[in-house]
Amino acid sequence: MSSTTSSPWWRSAVIYQVYIRSFADGDGDGVGDIAGLRSRLPYLKSLGVDALWINPWYKSPMADGGYDVADFRAIDPLFGTVADAEQLIAEAHEHGIRIIPDIVPNHTSDEHAWFQAALDAGPGSPERERYIFRPGRGPDGTQPPNNWVSCFGGPAWTRIPDGEWYLHLYAPEQPDLNWQHPDVHAEFESILRFWFDRGVDGFRIDVAHGLAKAPELPDLTREQLVHPHWDRDEVHDIYRTWRQVADEFPCERAFVAEAWADTPERLAAYVRPGGLHTAFNFDFLMASWDPKDLRTVIDDSLAMLSSVGAPATWVLSNHDVMRHTSRYARRAVARWVPNERYQPEGPVDLELGTRRARAAALLMLALPGGAYIYQGDELGLPEVEDLPLDVLEDPIWERSGHTDRGRDGCRVPIPWSGQTEPFGFSPDDAYAGPWLPQPANWNQLTAEAQTGDETSMLELYRTALRLRRDHPALGDGTITWQDAPAGVLAFHRQPGFLCVVNLSDEAYQLPDHTAILLASGPVADGRVEPEHAVWLAVQRPAMGATAPSNRQGLSGVTPR
């Protein structure tokens, strides 16, 4: 696409999520790192992605896989150095790929200098005001200050030796910051500028909906109309300031919010003019494999986001949820309830899950707005549901009393080449195995095995991303639904594009078309089989302006 288009890059970017511990190991210690990521930049360019979202790479004790940050201006030695990060940013830009690190503003590590100072300073000190310390309840203060619970299980409060309690909505090693304190605001604005100065193109904001807490810290009850610590209106004041910081820098630096909201209207509030640029659309990820549910989610998302002038984002998997190949591998895929761990039931049929995953990829990449690909999605990786108990590292496992295996199953290092572990994840002379074991049958799913195989998941993604980049109908814009039988989703995009997804039990005769651009499986006699999707070139009168081009040049970067 032309680099002169006025459509901002983030409105339609395809962003690849790098869970850095599990992407590529450059030094042979069994843990992914910046060197490994740099070595795979040519692969990512050939895949056709626009940007990389990198999970936390900051200095951390790794109590929660790096989401417990001890120093936001340092790279953890497991992954490299700040100089390595700067080199990665420069090399990625040479490939036409932007870099979007995670930022974790809700909490720090308990080893962060601020929290250590708070522990040393004692009750009532200025140092403790940067976090949320409170006396306990009851005559001797032995009860937590309120009834809030941790997302990882158990109470959201931990008592320290001097008798006070501190809040942690996640693990005890992750104390929540007090966003009513000016030091916290100033510190994070400084952190943003530190990394913007080093060339990053934006940030993914972890727990973006969780920073503001009700000042009185009330008990959580069913009758509350406003949640005391999730998705409070006060968070938007923070992000308006962050947007001003981003706007100080050239090349359209952008934010994406991990914001869990109860309604599309609440989600749209994060991306109003002057706020954040985009927000994850978890309703799409949580939808059941059902045409009515999917269409409702698509319609509601597009309507609410367009009402504030923001693009939609679409995602099928990430580092916190079961991989969608396995989620769809159950015959009945129930809608996922927000704020609850997804626990699917029923036998696993990975052939079914793979067919649905291929169709879902074409559906997602045909929708208006941006899309996120979790590393390994393009290889069709399933969830590893039988990891040995003694290798589980996710704090959910311990905090749940060994009732919830947590998220390690979607974080297993991805396979690159070869027939045996580590499947090219580590160098041939590596001195350690992968930090989580890889299934032996992943030798069939390596990037090497799939490259050049037109029937593979990898080549489906490569072709889809190439077409998405080149076809004028795709990227930002609108859709128009076409009448179709129950169980079939069909929509036009202008000019001349039709997406058909067959979620019914019977083959569907395709409407008139001039060419099949791409299909998730074989199309015989003009019929698309159940659990398949197809992209068609069609002749259709224009219905208004053509959708904006979905690529923009990056200053200092060679556009693909």
N, C-alpha and C positions, 0 to 999 in steps of 0.2 A: 504494500500500500504506500501511497505517497506520504512523505514525511512532512508535507505542508498542511495536512489536515488540522482542523481546529479542535477536534474531539480529544479531550485529555486521555492519556494512555490508560489510566486506571479505570475508565468507564467500561472497558471491554477486555482487559488484560486476562490472559490465562496464566495463573500463578501456581508454581509448583512448590509444594510444601516439603522442606528438607528437615526431617527429624535427625539432626546432625549425628547423634550417637549411632545411628543405624543406617546411614547412607553410604559412606565409603571410608575405610580406614587407611590412612596414608602412612602411618608409622609402625603398624604391625602389633599394636597393643590390644587389639580386639574391639576398640571403640572408634566410631567414626570421628572425623576431625576435618579441619579446614583444608589440610593438604589433600585429603581424599576427595573432598568436594571440588577443589580446584582441578584435580585430575579428571573429573567427570563433566566439566563444563562443555566439552565438545558433544558429549552425549545429550546434554540438556538442550544445546543449540539445535542438534539434529531432531530432537523431539518436537521442538517448535514452541517452547514456552517463552513468555515475555518477562517473567520475574521469578525470583526465588524468595519464599518466606522461610526464614531459618529459625527454628526453635531455639530457645535461649542458649547462647554460647558464652555467657558471662561467667566470671569467677563464682564458683558455687561448691558447697559441700555435697551436692547431688542427693539431698534427702528426697527431692521430688524431681529427678531428672533435669535439674538446672533451673526449675521454676522457683527455687529458693536462692535468690541472688545475693551474694556477699559484696560484690563490687560491680556496679553497672558500667564502669569505665575500663574494665580489665576483661580479657578473654581467659577462660579457664585453661590451665595448662593441659588438660585432657585434649583440648581442641586446637591449641596454638597460642598465638600472641596477637596483640593489636596490630602489629606490623603484618602478620599473616592475613588478618582480616582486611586490612587496607589493600594488600596485594590481590586478594580474592575479589574485592569490589572492583578494582581496576580491570582485572582480567575478565570478569563477568561483563562489564560495560563494553569491553572490546568485542565480546560475542553478541552484543545487543540485548543483554539480560540485566534487568534491574535487581537490586538486593533490598529485601525488606526483613530486617531482624524482628524478633519478638521484643516487646517491652513489657515489664511486669510491675505495674504501679500499685497494685492492691496490697502487696506485702513485700517484705525482704526476707533474707535468711536470718536465722537467729545468730549467725556469725557476722552479720553486717556490723560495721563499726558503730553505727547509730544505736543498734539494739544492745550491743555490748556496753556502750556508754550508759544506756538507760538502766541496765541491770546494776551497774556499779554506782549510779548516782542515787538511787533509792526513791521511795515514795515522795510525790509532790515536786520532784525535780523538773526543770525545763527539759531535760533529756527524755524523760518519760512521756512528755506531752506529744512527742512525734509519733508515738504509738498509742494504743488504746489499753491503758492499764486502769483497773478498777479494784476497790476492795470487794471481798466476797460478801455473800449474804449469810444470814443466820447470826446468832449471838457471838460466835467465834470466827466468823468469816470463812468457814470451811465449805460453803456452797458457792458455785459459780455465780457471777453477777447477774446472769439471766439464763434463759433456757435455750439459747441458740446452739445449733449443732454444726459440727464440721462436715464439709462435703466429703471428707474421707472417712467419716464415721466417728462416733463419740462426741463428747462436748467440744464446743468451739473455744473453750477457755482452759488455760493451764496456770496453776498456782506456782509461784516462785518462793524461795525460802523466807523472804521478808513478809510474806502473807498476802501480797497483792496478786491479782490475776491479770493475764494479758489475753487479748482476743486473737484467735487464728481461725479464719473460716476454712482453712485447709489444714495442713499438718502442723503440729506444735512447733516444728522448725521453721514455720512461715508466719511470723507475727504480722498482723495487719497494721498498716500505716494509718495515721490519723490525718485525713485529708482536710480537716478544718484548720490545720496548722500551716502557717505561711512558709515555714522551712521546707515542707514537703512539696508544695507547689514550686518553689524556687529551685529545689534540687532536681526535680524531673524536667523542668524546662531547660536547665543546664545540661542534663543528660541527653536530651533530644538534640541540642545544638552540638554537643560533643560528637555524636555520630553523624549528624547531617554534615558537619565540617569534614568528615572522613568519607563522604560520598554516598552514604546509604540513601535509598530512594523513598523511604517511608518506614512505617512500623506497623506491625500487627499488635494490637493492644490486648493483652491477656486480662480476662475478667473485667472487661470494660464497664460492665454493669454493676460492679461491686464496690467501687471506691467510697461512695457516700453512705454513711450510717446515720440513723436517727440519733440526734445528740443525747436523748435520754436513754438510749439503749433499752427499749422496752422488751418484755417477753414477746415471743412470736406466738400469735393466736390466729385462729381461723377467721375471726371477725375483722381483722385489720384490712382496711381498704388500700393502704400504702405499705408495702413491705418495709421492714425496718433496716434491711441492708442490701436488698437487690433492686436494681433498676429505679433508683430514686431520681427525682428531677434535678437534684443538685449536681449530678455528675456532668450535666451538659455545660455548666459554667466552666468546668475544668477543660473540657474539650474545645470550647470556643477559644480559650487561651492557647491551647496546643495548636489549633489551626492557624492562629496568628504567627506562632513560631515557625511552622512549616512554610507559611507564605513568605517568610523572610528569605527563603532560599530558592534558587532557580530550578528549572527542570521539573516543576510540578511534583514536589514531594507529597506523599499521600499516606493516609492512615486507613487501616481496616480494623473494625471493632469486633472482638469476640464478645458480643452482647446478647445475653439470653433475655428475651422479653416475652411477655404473655400474649401479646397481640402484634399484628403487623404495624398498627398505629404506634405502639410503643417503640418498636424497632426503628420506624421511620424518624422518630425524634432524634436519633443519634446522627442522622445524615441530613438534617435540615441545612439550608444555606448558612454558612458560617460555622458549621459544626464539622464532624468527621466526614471523610470522603465516601467511605463505603462501610458496610457492616455485613458480617456473615449471615447468610439466610439459613438458619438451622431448621426452619419448618420444612424445607425441601429435603434435607438430610433425614429428618424424622418421619417423613411421610411413608405410608405403607405402599406396597407395590400394587396400587389400585388406581385405575384411571380417574375416578371421581376425586379421590384424595389428591392425586398429583395435580389435576387441573385446578382444583380449588386453591392449592398452595401457590401454583404459578400465577393464577389470576389475582389473588389477594396480594401477593408480593409485588407484582408489577404495578398494581393500582396504588398501593400505599406509597411505594418508593417514588413512583413517577409524580405523585402529588407534591413531593418536596424536591423534585428535580434530581433525584439520585438514581444511580443505576442499581439493578439487582446484582447479587452475587449468588452463585450456585456451587454446591459442594456435596459430595457423596460420602467421603470418609475423611478422617483426620486422626491425629495421634491419641485422641481421647475416646474414640468409639470403635466398635467392632467394624472391621473392614466390610464394605458393602457387598463384596462377592460372597462372603459368608452370611451376611444379614439376609440377602436375597436367596440364599440357598435353602431356606425353609419354605415349604409350599405356601404357607400362610404367613405373610409378613405383616405383623401388627404395627400400627402407628406407635411410635415411641413417645412416651409421656415426658414432657420437659421436667428437668431436675430429678429424674430417676435414672438409675443405671439400666441400660438396655440388656435384658436377659432373655434372649430368644429361646423358644421351645420347639421341639419336634426334630425329626431326623434331618441330617444335613445331606443335601444333594448338590455337590459342587458343580456338576454339569449344568444344572438348572441355574445356580447362582451365577455362573460364568455367562450363560446366555443373557440373563437379565442385566448383568453388569455391562455387557457390551451394548445392549440396547439403551441402558441408562446413560452411558457415556455419550451416545449420539444425541439423546434428548437434552442432556445438560449443555453440551457444546453448541446446540442449535438455539438455545434460549437467549434473549437479549441480555446484555450486561457482561459481567466478568465471570470467570470460573476458576475453581481451585482443584488441583490434582494432588492428592497425597502420594508421596513417594511409594512406588510399587503398585499403585492403581493401574498404571499403564502396562504392568506386567500381569495383571489379573491375580495378584497375590491374595490368598484367603487369610482369614484370621488363624493364628496358631492357637488352637483351643486346648491343646494337651501338653503345654509346657510343664516340665517337672516342677513340683512345688518348691523344691530347694533352690531354683534359679529365679523365682519371682522377686522383682525389686520394687514394684509399684507400692507406695505406702498404703494404698487402699487394701491390699491383702492383709497387712497386719492390723490396720485400724478397724477393719470389718470383722475382726475375730476369725479370720480365715474362712469367711463365708462368701467373699467376692474376690475373684482372681485379679481384678483390676485390669489395667490397660496394656500389660506387657505383650499380649497376644497380637496387637496391631503394630508393635514396635520392634519386632524381630528384624535383624539386619537383612537388607534386601540382597538378592542373588544377582551377580553380574555375569559369571562365566564358570565353565568347568563342570565337573561331574560330582564333586564332593565338597563338603564344607571346608572352607568358608565361601565357596562359590565366587571367588574373586573379590569378596568384600574387603579382605586384607591382602597385603603382598604375599607372594609365594613363600617367602622366607619368614613369615609372621611367627612371632614367639608366643602368641596367645590366640585361642579360639575366640569367635565372636562373643560379645558380652551376653547375648541370649542365643541359644542353639537354634540352628536352622533345620527345617525338615529335610530329610534325605531326598524326597521326591521333588524338591525345588530345582533339581537339575533340569527339569523340563520347562521351568519358568524363567530361566536366566535371560538377561538382555541379549546375551550372545546367541542362545538357542532360538530366540524369537526374531532376531534381526533377519530381514529378508524373507520371512515366512508371511505371505500375504494373508493367511488365515489367523495370524497371531493377534493377541490383544495389543502388543506393542505397535505393530504396523497399523492396526485400526486407529490407535491414538495418533500416530504420526500423520496418517492420511487425513484424519479429521482436523487436526490442528493446521495442517497445510491448507486445506479447503477453507477452514474458518478464517485464516489469515487472508486468503486470496479472493474469496467470494464477497461481492459488495453487499449482499444481503445480511451477512453475519456480523456478529459483534454487537455494538450498541444499536438500539432501535426498538421496534415494536413487533408484535405478532398479530395475526388474524386467524382465529380458529376456523376450521372447515368442518362441516357436518360429516359425521362418521358414525358407524354402528357403535353400540355399547361395547366398551372394552378397547376402543381404538382412539388414540389421540392423534390429531392431524392439525398442523398449523402452517400457514403461509408466512413467509418473510419476503419483503420486497427488496430488490427485484428478482423474481423468478425462482423462488426456493420453496420447497415443501418438505416438512419433516413428518414422518408417519411412524408411530410406535404402536405395535400390536400387543396389548396386554390381555387379549381375549383367549379363548380356547380353540379358536378356529382361524384358518388362514384368511387373509383379507386381500381382496382384489384391489390393486393400487389404482388410483385415479389417473387420468390422462397425464402424461409427462413426456418430456423430450429426451431425458436421459436419467439413469440411475447414477448419482454422484458417489454414493457410498452406502453400504448396507452392513449391518452387524452380523449377517449370515446370508446363506444362499437365497436368492430370489428366483423362483422358477415360475414360468408362465404368468409373469406379472403379479404374483401373489406373495405377500409377506407373511411368513409363518408366525405362530404365536411366540411371544417372548423375543421378538426381533424388532429392529428399527431400520428405517431407510431414509436417506436424503435424496430428494428428487429435484431435477431441474424441470421447471414448468413454465408454460406461457400463461401470463396473467396480466391483465391491464394494471398499470401503476395505480396505486391508491394513495396519492399524496407523495411527499418527498421521499427520496431514497434514504434508507438508514445511513447514518454517518459512517464513514470509514472507521475501521476498528484498529488502526495502528497509528502511532505518532512517533516521529523520530526523537531520539534522546540525544541531547547535546553531548558531543564527545563519544557517542556510541554509533557503530555502524548498524543501521536498521537492516533487519533481515527482509 
